[in-house]
Amino acid sequence: MQETAAFLQNVLDSLTAEIAVLDQHGVVLQVNDAWRRRSLEHAQSADQTLPDVGPGANYLVASQAIVVNPPTSSHETVADGIRAVLSGRLPRFSHEYLHSARGRQRWWSMCVTPLAGGGSPGAVVSLEDISERAQIEKQVRDMAFYDPLTHLPNRRLLMERLSQQMARARRNQTRLALLFIDLDKFKTINDELGHEVGDWLLLSVGQRIQACLRESDTAARLGGDEFVVLLPDLPNSAAAMIVAEKIRQALALEYVTSQGVVLNTSSSIGVALYPDHGATEKELLRLGDEAMYLAKKSGRNTVHLCVSTLSESAPETLHSAPLSYVHLRWKDVFRCGNPVIDEEHETLFLLANALLDQVALRGQQPQAFEAAFEKLLTHVEIHFAHEEAIFQACGYANQAEHAQQHQALLTQARRLHRQATEAFADGAIEAKLIKFLVFELVAGHMLHTDREFFTLFATP
């Protein structure tokens, strides 16, 4: 009998896991060498908060402070899980938890199983140090969900949180906002002072943004100098604008590196709210991005609230009114190489989108639609004049023909607009006007007809 007991003890001592045998009350009856060594460490430690876990001690008392996370319906602590095994209510209990002792954090994996053989009731507790595995898993999670430079959530984690918060906002009928933040003239700093200084600035910007937020908010870096802030549970758009202005002011303060180099930058911030401006994640992302570009176009270092696509005075139209016909998205491939023409073309896209955002509410807010139309047409007229002057200076052979096309487009736009005004309630005429403005005046002319002169500015 003694030989059998010694053999079993030798088997337990050969295991790397820490093993303890408990009686039906949770008292430690037998342990292996690995468990004994940690018990000795506890006894020799100056930390008086560490409980006794050696033979004769009640392990239920020692494990009462270990919280099950997330808690189950019946097991809020590890002690609850062990009791369930000892009473036969649970065939097995396992849990992974973080334990801090003597200034060191370690992750443990616990497995509790009942004693086999049908003898005295009790359980076997097995503990394994999984700190190294937990650290590797954390590194993998960080790589997948966090930006390695600023340690802020990346696009993937932002989208996950946005989806969760949108579902919550729909369920609770609350508001949330997206703030699109783009640094002004960051490329100049990065190019002139080097990537090391640029990276330091991005890290500092991330820290300043976070300092302006609540714990429930999310600040993410999408890449480059683009950041996005998610603000859930807002009472109105004013609350979002207050946070955006706070961030703008914080980012406009000078930055001083450890080498004493003083950096100055600012930010352009676009703000879009659910459900005020968009009803889906995709719409909110697009509108916030476009609002940020409008902030840049209006002079930088400013905050621009998205043009409302939904009537604030008639929230019942949220799910019935169309948001817009279509939106245009500027791409670098559209550039011809002339900075004046390219900048004005990009502005055309933004102004066309601003007009489209007013279409759904033209019946309730005709003045806003008219203002957006006039702003677009005025810019088109100025742009056409600039384009024709540039052609003349370059000696473009088809200058006269191109100018005639400009005049024909403007004449048609004014004619269709007059018809839409005279037949205000005729949706077909309105649709014809919008289709012409988007597909012929802006996108069609710029992406097709204007391609003929792109070779004038091609880099040799």
Long-range contacts (C-beta under 8 A, 24 or more apart in sequence): 16-128, 17-126, 17-127, 17-128, 18-126, 18-127, 18-128, 19-124, 19-125, 19-126, 19-127, 20-53, 20-59, 20-124, 20-125, 20-127, 21-115, 21-122, 21-123, 21-124, 21-125, 22-59, 22-82, 22-86, 22-122, 22-123, 22-124, 22-125, 23-120, 23-121, 23-122, 24-86, 24-120, 24-121, 24-122, 25-58, 25-60, 25-86, 26-58, 26-59, 26-60, 26-61, 26-79, 26-82, 26-83, 26-86, 27-56, 27-57, 27-58, 27-59, 28-53, 28-54, 28-55, 28-56, 28-57, 28-58, 28-59, 29-55, 29-122, 30-55, 31-55, 35-127, 45-101, 45-102, 47-101, 47-102, 50-101, 59-125, 66-95, 66-97, 66-99, 67-97, 68-95, 68-97, 69-97, 78-110, 81-112, 82-112, 82-123, 82-125, 85-112, 85-113, 85-114, 85-123, 86-114, 86-121, 86-122, 86-123, 88-114, 88-121, 96-130, 96-134, 105-131, 106-131, 107-131, 107-133, 107-134, 147-206, 147-220, 147-221, 149-199, 149-202, 149-203, 149-221, 150-202, 150-203, 150-205, 150-206, 150-207, 150-221, 151-206, 152-206, 152-210, 152-219, 152-220, 152-221, 152-227, 153-218, 153-219, 153-220, 153-221, 154-220, 154-221, 154-222, 155-220, 155-222, 155-223, 157-218, 157-220, 158-218, 158-220, 158-222, 158-228, 158-230, 159-281, 161-218, 161-230, 162-230, 162-281, 162-284, 162-285, 163-281, 165-230, 165-232, 166-274, 166-280, 166-281, 166-284, 168-232, 169-232, 169-274, 169-275, 174-232, 174-233, 174-234, 175-233, 175-234, 175-235, 175-236, 175-237, 175-273, 175-274, 175-275, 175-276, 176-230, 176-231, 176-232, 176-233, 176-234, 176-273, 176-274, 177-230, 177-231, 177-234, 177-237, 177-239, 177-240, 177-243, 177-271, 177-272, 177-273, 177-274, 178-228, 178-229, 178-230, 178-231, 178-271, 178-272, 178-273, 178-284, 178-285, 178-288, 179-228, 179-229, 179-231, 179-240, 179-243, 179-244, 179-247, 179-269, 179-270, 179-271, 179-288, 180-226, 180-227, 180-228, 180-269, 180-270, 180-271, 180-272, 180-288, 180-289, 180-291, 180-292, 181-209, 181-226, 181-227, 181-228, 181-229, 181-247, 181-251, 181-267, 181-268, 181-269, 181-292, 182-225, 182-226, 182-227, 182-267, 182-268, 182-269, 182-292, 182-296, 183-225, 183-251, 183-265, 183-266, 183-267, 184-265, 184-266, 184-267, 184-268, 184-296, 184-300, 184-301, 185-265, 185-300, 186-224, 186-225, 186-265, 187-225, 189-263, 189-265, 193-261, 193-263, 197-257, 197-261, 197-263, 200-257, 201-255, 201-263, 201-265, 204-255, 205-251, 208-247, 208-250, 208-251, 208-253, 209-247, 209-250, 209-251, 211-250, 212-243, 212-246, 212-247, 212-250, 213-243, 217-243, 228-288, 234-273, 237-271, 237-273, 237-276, 237-305, 240-271, 240-273, 240-305, 241-271, 241-303, 241-305, 244-269, 244-271, 244-303, 245-303, 248-301, 248-302, 248-303, 252-301, 266-300, 266-301, 267-301, 268-292, 268-293, 268-295, 268-296, 268-300, 268-301, 268-302, 268-304, 269-295, 269-302, 269-303, 269-304, 270-294, 270-295, 270-303, 270-304, 270-306, 271-303, 271-304, 271-305, 271-306, 272-306, 273-306, 275-310, 275-315, 275-318, 276-306, 276-308, 276-310, 276-312, 277-306, 277-307, 277-308, 277-309, 277-310, 278-309, 278-323, 279-310, 279-318, 279-319, 279-323, 283-323, 286-327, 287-357, 290-327, 290-350, 290-353, 293-330, 293-350, 294-350, 294-354, 297-347, 297-350, 307-354, 307-357, 307-358, 308-357, 308-361, 309-357, 309-360, 309-361, 310-360, 310-361, 311-361, 311-364, 311-365, 313-364, 314-364, 321-360, 321-361, 322-359, 322-360, 323-357, 323-360, 324-353, 324-356, 324-357, 324-359, 324-360, 325-356, 325-359, 325-431, 325-434, 325-435, 325-438, 326-356, 326-438, 327-353, 327-356, 328-352, 328-353, 328-438, 328-442, 328-443, 334-446, 334-447, 336-450, 336-453, 336-454, 336-456, 336-457, 337-454, 337-457, 337-458, 337-459, 338-390, 338-456, 338-457, 340-386, 340-390, 341-383, 341-386, 341-387, 341-390, 341-457, 344-379, 344-382, 344-383, 344-386, 344-387, 345-383, 345-446, 345-450, 347-379, 347-383, 348-376, 348-379, 348-380, 348-383, 348-442, 348-446, 349-442, 351-375, 351-376, 351-379, 352-376, 352-437, 352-438, 352-442, 352-443, 355-434, 355-437, 356-434, 356-438, 359-430, 359-434, 362-430, 363-425, 366-424, 373-417, 376-437, 377-410, 377-413, 377-414, 377-417, 380-409, 380-410, 380-413, 380-441, 380-442, 381-410, 384-410, 391-453, 394-456, 396-453, 396-456, 398-452, 398-453, 402-449, 402-452, 402-453, 405-445, 405-449, 409-440, 409-441, 409-445, 412-436, 412-440, 412-441, 413-437, 413-441
